[in-house]
């Protein structure tokens, strides 16, 4: 694990200690009995939500991302589709598919640039994802609400044909003022020809409700390699906004800027979520 990764997790923990005194002690995040919850998608931000889909319900998420890379062709990523189904009170199943075309992988999905980012080679690839999300804990006082996501990713088109896996742990609190403070760490495997390595993606997001239908957020996330022949480090700052058309339908957009030379210049993501 790199020193930079440890440093940014340390900063995130300090950030949490500053805001945690505003957590409502004894609060539990759950809706009225018999009442379905407002939709909460994982695509709102790079940091996924801490909640799972209600038993027997479905959430369909889809988005388009445009990434302005620094030295290679821009990247287009779509439809970033994920279908989530709640099978009981704490577990959901997930199935999705995405297609990317451009000079580098999309950082929105945690993909990394090619081994030689100065080469202007247009790459195309698609991947199917499948896995599960499990609710680990509900919020009770200082105990955060948390979830664990385990996914497999299998290429369906492109030069890469190795199946990879990712594991994400996300936790957070709803504060007294209804702000949401979430943290996540994503681990993934990666390969490029004969080069096999690991990726780590820490992230922190603050979500602020504005009225009954709007929610805005600011977020930091990073994507770091570990054990790669040519190591890659990317840092991003990303604000966004989302609007509830109804309790079961959401639209939103987020933008982001790379904070170092190995990151893309910027990106924009637009999408929707539908609960039924």
C-alpha positions as CSV (number, residue, x, y, z in Angstrom):
1,X,0.0,0.0,0.0
2,X,1.5,3.4,-1.0
3,X,2.4,6.2,1.3
4,X,0.1,8.5,-0.6
5,X,-2.8,6.2,-0.1
6,X,-2.1,6.0,3.7
7,X,-1.8,9.8,3.8
8,X,-5.2,10.5,2.1
9,X,-6.9,8.0,4.4
10,X,-5.4,9.8,7.4
11,X,-6.7,13.1,6.1
12,X,-10.2,11.6,5.6
13,X,-10.2,10.3,9.2
14,X,-9.3,13.7,10.5
15,X,-12.1,15.2,8.4
16,X,-14.5,12.7,10.0
17,X,-13.4,13.6,13.6
18,X,-14.2,17.3,12.8
19,X,-17.8,16.6,11.7
20,X,-18.8,13.6,13.8
21,X,-19.9,15.7,16.8
22,X,-22.9,16.8,14.7
23,X,-24.1,13.2,14.4
24,X,-27.4,12.7,16.2
25,X,-26.7,10.1,18.9
26,X,-29.1,7.1,18.8
27,X,-30.3,7.9,15.3
28,X,-31.2,5.0,13.1
29,X,-31.6,5.3,9.3
30,X,-34.9,3.6,8.4
31,X,-38.2,4.6,6.9
32,X,-41.7,4.5,8.3
33,X,-43.2,1.0,8.7
34,X,-44.7,-0.2,5.4
35,X,-43.4,2.9,3.5
36,X,-40.9,2.5,0.7
37,X,-37.7,4.5,0.9
38,X,-36.7,7.3,-1.4
39,X,-34.4,6.1,-4.2
40,X,-30.7,6.2,-3.4
41,X,-28.5,5.2,-6.2
42,X,-24.8,4.2,-6.3
43,X,-24.1,6.4,-9.3
44,X,-24.7,9.7,-7.5
45,X,-21.0,10.0,-6.7
46,X,-17.8,8.0,-7.0
47,X,-18.5,6.9,-3.4
48,X,-21.4,4.5,-3.5
49,X,-24.4,4.8,-1.1
50,X,-24.4,2.9,2.2
51,X,-27.9,1.6,1.7
52,X,-29.1,-1.6,-0.2
53,X,-32.2,-2.0,-2.3
54,X,-35.4,-2.9,-0.4
55,X,-36.5,-6.5,-0.4
56,X,-38.4,-7.3,-3.6
57,X,-37.7,-3.9,-5.3
58,X,-35.4,-3.0,-8.3
59,X,-33.2,0.0,-9.0
60,X,-32.0,0.6,-12.6
61,X,-29.1,3.1,-12.9
62,X,-27.5,4.4,-16.1
63,X,-25.2,7.2,-17.1
64,X,-22.8,8.7,-19.7
65,X,-19.3,10.0,-18.9
66,X,-17.1,12.2,-21.0
67,X,-13.4,12.3,-19.9
68,X,-11.0,15.0,-21.3
69,X,-7.7,13.2,-21.1
70,X,-4.4,15.2,-21.1
71,X,-2.3,13.4,-23.7
72,X,-4.5,10.9,-25.5
73,X,-8.0,10.8,-27.1
74,X,-10.9,11.7,-24.9
75,X,-12.9,8.9,-23.4
76,X,-16.6,8.2,-23.8
77,X,-18.2,5.7,-21.3
78,X,-21.9,4.5,-21.6
79,X,-24.4,3.2,-20.7
80,X,-22.8,2.5,-17.3
81,X,-25.9,0.4,-16.6
82,X,-26.5,-1.4,-13.3
83,X,-29.6,-3.4,-12.3
84,X,-29.9,-3.9,-8.6
85,X,-32.5,-6.2,-6.9
86,X,-33.1,-6.6,-3.2
87,X,-33.5,-10.2,-2.2
88,X,-33.9,-9.7,1.6
89,X,-33.5,-6.9,4.2
90,X,-29.7,-6.8,3.9
91,X,-28.6,-8.1,0.5
92,X,-29.0,-7.1,-3.1
93,X,-27.8,-8.7,-6.3
94,X,-26.2,-6.6,-9.1
95,X,-25.8,-7.0,-12.8
96,X,-24.5,-4.4,-15.3
97,X,-22.7,-3.7,-18.5
98,X,-20.6,-0.8,-19.9
99,X,-18.8,0.2,-23.1
100,X,-15.8,2.6,-23.3
101,X,-14.0,4.1,-26.3
102,X,-11.1,6.5,-26.1
103,X,-7.4,6.9,-25.4
104,X,-7.6,5.7,-21.7
105,X,-9.9,4.0,-19.3
106,X,-12.6,6.1,-17.5
107,X,-11.7,7.0,-13.9
108,X,-15.4,7.1,-13.2
109,X,-15.5,3.3,-13.3
110,X,-12.0,3.0,-11.7
111,X,-10.3,2.1,-14.9
112,X,-6.7,3.2,-15.5
113,X,-4.8,4.8,-18.4
114,X,-2.8,2.7,-20.8
115,X,0.7,1.7,-19.9
116,X,2.1,4.4,-22.2
117,X,-0.3,7.4,-21.9
118,X,1.7,9.4,-24.5
119,X,0.6,7.0,-27.2
120,X,-2.5,8.1,-29.1
121,X,-4.1,4.7,-29.5
122,X,-7.9,4.5,-29.7
123,X,-9.1,1.7,-27.5
124,X,-12.5,0.1,-27.3
125,X,-13.7,-2.3,-24.6
126,X,-16.9,-3.4,-22.9
127,X,-17.3,-5.3,-19.6
128,X,-20.1,-7.0,-17.8
129,X,-20.3,-6.8,-14.0
130,X,-22.0,-9.0,-11.5
131,X,-22.0,-9.3,-7.8
132,X,-23.7,-8.4,-4.5
133,X,-24.0,-5.7,-2.0
134,X,-24.5,-6.5,1.7
135,X,-25.7,-4.1,4.5
136,X,-23.1,-4.5,7.3
137,X,-24.5,-2.1,9.9
138,X,-27.2,0.4,10.5
139,X,-26.5,3.8,12.0
140,X,-26.8,3.8,15.8
141,X,-25.2,6.7,17.5
142,X,-21.5,6.8,16.6
143,X,-21.8,3.5,14.8
144,X,-22.0,4.3,11.0
145,X,-24.3,2.7,8.4
146,X,-22.0,0.6,6.2
147,X,-22.1,-1.8,3.3
148,X,-19.8,-4.1,1.4
149,X,-19.8,-4.6,-2.4
150,X,-18.2,-7.5,-4.1
151,X,-18.2,-7.6,-7.9
152,X,-16.7,-9.6,-10.8
153,X,-15.9,-7.8,-14.1
154,X,-15.7,-9.9,-17.3
155,X,-14.7,-8.3,-20.7
156,X,-17.2,-8.8,-23.5
157,X,-15.3,-6.9,-26.1
158,X,-11.7,-5.6,-26.6
159,X,-8.1,-6.7,-26.4
160,X,-8.3,-7.5,-22.6
161,X,-9.9,-10.8,-21.8
162,X,-9.0,-11.4,-18.1
163,X,-11.8,-11.3,-15.6
164,X,-11.1,-8.9,-12.6
165,X,-12.7,-8.4,-9.2
166,X,-13.4,-5.4,-7.0
167,X,-14.4,-5.1,-3.3
168,X,-15.7,-1.9,-1.8
169,X,-16.4,-1.0,1.8
170,X,-18.4,2.2,2.4
171,X,-19.5,3.7,5.7
172,X,-21.0,7.0,6.8
173,X,-23.3,9.0,8.9
174,X,-26.5,11.1,8.5
175,X,-25.9,14.3,10.6
176,X,-28.4,16.3,12.6
177,X,-28.7,18.9,9.8
178,X,-29.5,16.0,7.3
179,X,-26.1,16.2,5.7
180,X,-24.6,12.9,4.7
181,X,-20.9,12.2,5.3
182,X,-19.6,9.0,3.6
183,X,-16.2,7.3,3.1
184,X,-15.3,4.4,0.9
185,X,-12.3,2.3,0.0
186,X,-12.3,0.2,-3.2
187,X,-9.8,-2.5,-3.9
188,X,-9.6,-4.0,-7.4
189,X,-7.4,-6.3,-9.4
190,X,-6.0,-5.2,-12.8
191,X,-3.8,-6.5,-15.6
192,X,-2.2,-5.2,-18.8
193,X,-0.7,-7.9,-21.0
194,X,1.7,-9.7,-18.6
195,X,1.6,-7.0,-15.9
196,X,-0.7,-7.9,-13.0
197,X,-1.3,-5.4,-10.2
198,X,-3.8,-4.0,-7.6
199,X,-5.7,-0.8,-7.5
200,X,-6.9,1.2,-4.5
201,X,-9.5,3.9,-4.7
202,X,-10.3,5.9,-1.5
203,X,-13.0,8.5,-1.6
204,X,-14.9,11.0,0.7
205,X,-18.2,12.8,-0.1
206,X,-20.5,15.3,1.7
207,X,-24.1,15.4,0.4
208,X,-26.2,18.4,1.3
209,X,-30.0,18.5,0.7
210,X,-31.4,21.7,-0.8
211,X,-35.1,21.8,-0.3
212,X,-37.1,18.6,-0.7
213,X,-35.9,17.5,-4.2
214,X,-32.4,18.8,-4.7
215,X,-29.2,17.4,-3.3
216,X,-25.7,18.7,-3.9
217,X,-22.3,17.2,-3.0
218,X,-18.6,17.7,-3.0
219,X,-16.2,14.8,-3.2
220,X,-12.6,13.8,-3.3
221,X,-11.5,10.4,-4.8
222,X,-8.2,8.9,-6.0
223,X,-7.2,5.9,-8.0
224,X,-3.8,4.4,-7.2
225,X,-2.0,1.3,-8.5
226,X,0.1,-1.1,-6.4
227,X,2.6,-3.5,-8.0
228,X,2.3,-2.1,-11.5
229,X,5.4,-1.9,-13.8
230,X,4.5,1.8,-14.4
231,X,2.7,3.0,-11.3
232,X,-0.2,5.4,-11.7
233,X,-1.6,7.9,-9.2
234,X,-4.7,10.0,-9.9
235,X,-6.5,12.6,-7.7
236,X,-9.8,14.2,-8.4
237,X,-12.1,16.9,-6.9
238,X,-15.8,16.5,-8.0
239,X,-19.0,18.5,-7.2
240,X,-22.4,17.4,-8.4
241,X,-26.2,17.9,-8.1
242,X,-29.1,15.5,-8.3
243,X,-32.9,16.1,-8.6
244,X,-35.8,13.9,-7.5
245,X,-38.5,14.0,-10.1
246,X,-40.4,11.6,-7.8
247,X,-39.5,9.4,-4.9
248,X,-38.7,6.7,-7.3
249,X,-37.0,8.6,-10.2
250,X,-33.8,10.6,-10.0
251,X,-31.6,12.5,-12.5
252,X,-28.3,14.1,-11.8
253,X,-24.9,15.3,-13.0
254,X,-21.4,15.6,-11.6
255,X,-18.2,17.1,-12.9
256,X,-14.6,16.7,-11.8
257,X,-11.1,18.0,-12.3
258,X,-7.8,16.1,-12.1
259,X,-5.5,17.4,-9.4
260,X,-2.2,16.0,-10.7
261,X,-0.5,15.5,-14.0
262,X,-1.4,11.8,-14.3
263,X,-5.1,12.6,-14.0
264,X,-7.4,13.7,-16.9
265,X,-8.0,17.4,-17.2
266,X,-11.7,17.0,-16.4
267,X,-14.8,14.8,-16.7
268,X,-18.6,15.2,-16.8
269,X,-21.2,12.5,-15.9
270,X,-24.9,12.6,-16.4
271,X,-27.4,9.9,-15.6
272,X,-30.6,8.7,-14.0
273,X,-31.9,6.2,-11.5
274,X,-35.3,4.4,-11.4
275,X,-36.7,2.5,-8.5
276,X,-39.7,0.1,-9.1
